[in-house]
Amino acid sequence: MSTMHAVRAHSRGGPEQLVYEEAPRPEPGPGEVLVAVKAASMTPRELTWPETWTHSSDGTGPERTPIIPSHEFSGVVAACGAGVETPAEGEAVYGLIPFTRDGAAAEYVVLPAAVVAAKPTTVDHDHAAALPLAALSAWQALVDHADLQEGQQVLVQGGAGGVGSYVVQLAASLGARVSATAAAADLEFVQGLGAEQAIDYAHDRFEDHVRDLDVVVDLVGGATQSRSWSVLKPGGILISLATPPDEQEAARHGVRGVYFIVEPERNALGSIAELVDHGHLKPVLDRILPLAETRSGYEALETGKRRGKIVIHVAD
């Protein structure tokens, strides 16, 4: 049996369970591709998701430990399973791995060919790996759920984070007028991403700076979400990736509330790659770590604020 280096957890828990070790190399089945991983990136709280540890999104069914984390990747197709016509062996690709499968904190990963897209050509693998989950979240929030139109007004709650930094950029590239909340140290950074207005959430009430908005993208939840209803205009929409919005509050304000979990989507990834290659979307990295130090990256996700994604450099 062929082997590879990987980071795995043999039982449920947090970063303390992650071990860098030798593991069996997977082989692609029908409709699947084997990707030689060049880089992967990690997501806050993914070690708490039920689908990380089981074969279903609701956490039912048998455990599938040991698991490999990190579901965003960039790499090169090493082999194709039966029936796969695209992508071809040797093609540089990137994507989001379904959450009920092993991730990409490893030298190789197997996933459905149907969710893999051609990697942006103007950035390296480390930067491409920072895109899939975060940029897809932004795309699905603004394009699929909000149907954002040029000239509309958007507020991004948490504009400097791993997802927020892409929501700001994408909204601006679609022609919206963007405001975003952030920490004082991140205000200039968020404006550099395309926000016309950056609001210090610790010292300023966003309600004093924005009103009659078309869209609020909530990446914070809690009291921030509760306060966001008042700044939407009738018919507006609050889209949350943090916690499900209160439907009664939405109805009371004459707006809509939407909560969703990002899904792998090849066509959207293709559109995102085009935006990157045309200079409209820039991958945002907080730091790059070698594969052997993956555990420290997950520890950092639990302890501190970041600008953008923590990326694992797997291979040159």
N, C-alpha and C positions, 0 to 999 in steps of 0.2 A: 504493500500500500504506500502511495506517495504521501509525503508529509509536507507541512509548511509551518512557519511561525505565525502565531496568533495570540490574541489576548482573549481569555475566556473566563467565565464565572461558572463554577461547578455547583453553586447553590445560590438561592435568592439572597439579595442584600444590596449594599451600595458599592462604592468604589473599592472598599476593603476586600471584596470578593474577587477582584480582577487579577488574573495571573498571566504573565507572559510566558508562553510555553510552546512546545511542539505539538501539533494537532494533525489529524488526517486531512489531506487535501480533498475538497469535494470534487465531484465529477458532474458535468451537466447532463440532465435528462432531456427528454423530448420537449422542445419549445424553450429550452434554457440555454444560457451562455455561461461559460467560465471566464471570469475577468481576472487578470493579473492586476491587483490593486496597486496603484501608485500613491494614492492619498485617500484619506477618509476624514470625516468630521463628526463631531459628537453633539448631542442635543441635551439641554437640561432636562432632568427628571426621567430620561428614557429608561433608567434602571428601576423606576417605580411603575412603569407601564405593565399591565397584565399581559399584553401581547408580546412583550420582551421575553417572557418566561414560559409561555404556552403556545398552542397552535391556534388560538382564537382571540379575537379582539376583546371579548368580555372576560377573559381569564379562565374559562372553563377548559376541561380536557386535561390530559396528562402534561406534566412538566416536560420541557424539551432541553433541560440542562445536559451537558454544559452549553452555554450560549456565548455567542460572539457579538459584542455591541457595535455601535456606530453604523448608521444606516444610509449615510450619504457617502458617495465614493466618486473617484475619477480613476480611470485605468485603461487597460488595453485588452481587447478580447483575445483570450488564449485558446479557446476551443468553443465549438458550437454543438449543441445537441441536435438530435434528429428533427428535421422539419424547419430548422432555422435558416432563413435566407438573408435576413438582415438583423443586426449588424454582422459584418464579415469578420473573420479572424484577422487580427492585426489592427483593427479599427480602434481609434481612441474614443472612448465613450465615458459618459457620466450618468448618474441617476440616483434615484431614491429606492432603496430595497424595501419591499413590504415588511412591515414590522413584526410579522409572525415568522420571519426567517432570520437566520444568522446574518449579522452585519459584516462590515468591511474592515474591522480592526484585525486584519489578517493579510497574508500575502496573496490569497485567492478568495474569491467569493462566487457563488452560483446564484443566479436570479433569472426571472422570466425575461426572455429577449424582448417581449412586447413593452416593457417599461424602461428600456435603455435608449438613450439618445446620443447623438454625436456630440462630443465634447466641444465647447467653444474653442476656436483656434487661436485666439489672441491672448489667452492666459495659460499658465502652466497647470499641472495637475493639482498642486496644492491649492491654488485659488479656485479651480473648477470644483473641487470637493467641498468648498464652502457654500456652494450654491443650492444644491437640489432641494433639501427640505425647506430651507428658509425662503429661497426665491419662489419655490412652488407655493408655499403658504401665502406669500404676498400676491402672487398671480391669482390664486384661487379666491382669495379674499376680495381683491379689487376688480378682477375681470369676471370671474364666474358668479360671485355672489352679489357684488355691488353694481356690476355693469357700469363701472366708472366712466364718465364722459368728460371730454375736454371742458375746462372752465369750472367744474364742480369743486366744492371745498371739502377738504379732508383733514381730520385730526388723527394723528397717530399717537396713541398712548404708549410711550416707551419706544421712542424713535432711535435710540442708540444701540439697542440690543441685536441679537443674532437675526431675528426676524424683522424687527422694526426698521433696521437700516435698509432692508430691501423694500419694505412697504413705502418708505419715504422716497427712495429712488424711483421705484416703479410708478407711484402716483404722479410724481413730477414728470416722468418721461411720457405719461399718458396725457399730460396737459392740465392736470389738476392744480389747484392752489393748495399747498400743503402747509399745515402747522403740525408741530410735534412737541411732546413733552419729553424732557430729559433732565439728567442731573446737571448742575451748573458747569461742571468740568466738560460736559459733552455738548453744550449748546452750539459752539462754533463747528464742531464735527458734524452735527445734525444739519446745520445750515449748509455745510459743504456738500451734503448729500442731496440737497435740493429743496429743503424746507424754507419757505418764505419767512416763517416765524417759528422760533424755538423758545419754549416756555420752561422755565426752571420749576419743576414740579414741587420742590421742597420749599420754595419761597414765594411762588406766585400761584394764584388760583387760575386754572385754565379757563374757568367760566368768565373771568374778567377780561379775557383776551379774544375769545372766539364765540360765535353764536350763529344760528341759522345754517348749520353745516349739513351737507348732503350725506357724508359718511364719517363715522368714527370707527377706527380699527383699534380694538382694545387688546393689548398684550399684557395687561397688568392685573385686571380683575378686581375683586373686592370693592372698597369704597370708591376707587377711581371709576370703575364701571358704573356704579350707582349714580355718581355725579354726572356721568356723560350723557344721560338721557336729555338733560335740560338744554344742551347746546345743539341738539339736532333740530332741524326744521321739520314741520309736518311732512310725512312721507319719506323721511330720511331712514338710514339704516345703521345700526350698530352691529359690527361684526367682531366677535370675540374668538380668540384662540386660547384664552385663559380659562374662563368658566362660562357655562351656559347662561345667557341673559335671562332675566326675569320677564316672562311673557306678559304678565299683568302690567308691569311697568311700561313695557313697549306699547301695549294697547292704550294705556293711560296717556301717553305722550303722542299718540298717533303716528308711531314709527314702527319699524320692524327690528327684531333682534335675531341674530343668527350666530350659532356656534358650529364649528366644523373641525374635523381632524384632517389634516393634509393627506392626500393620496398620490401615489406614483402616477405620473401622466406624461407619456412620451411627447405628445404634441406641444404641451405647454413648455416642457424642457427645451424643445426645439426653438420656440419663440424666445425663451429666456437666453439661449445661446446666441441668437441673432442680436438681441439687445446688448449683450456683452460685447460681441464682436463689432458692433457699431458704436461702442463707447457710451451707451445710454445706461448701462448697469455695471457697477463695479463690485467685484467680490470684496467683502470686508473681513479681514482676518485679525483676530486678537493675538494669536500666537501659533507657532508650529512646533510640534513635538515629535520625536521619533516613536516608532511603534512600541518599543520597550517601555516608554514612559506614559502610555495611555492612561494608566491608573491616576497619575498625577493630574492629568487633564480633567478627568471626571471629578476629582477632589476640588479642583479650581472652580468647576461649574457650581458646586455647592456652597462655596465660601466667599466669592467676590463678584464684583461687577465687571463686565467685559464690554469691549467694543467689537462686535462681530463674533466670528466663529473660532473655536479652538480646533485646529486641524492636526491630524496625524500624518506625518510623512512616512510612507511605508517603503517605497523603493524609488530609485532614480530612473 
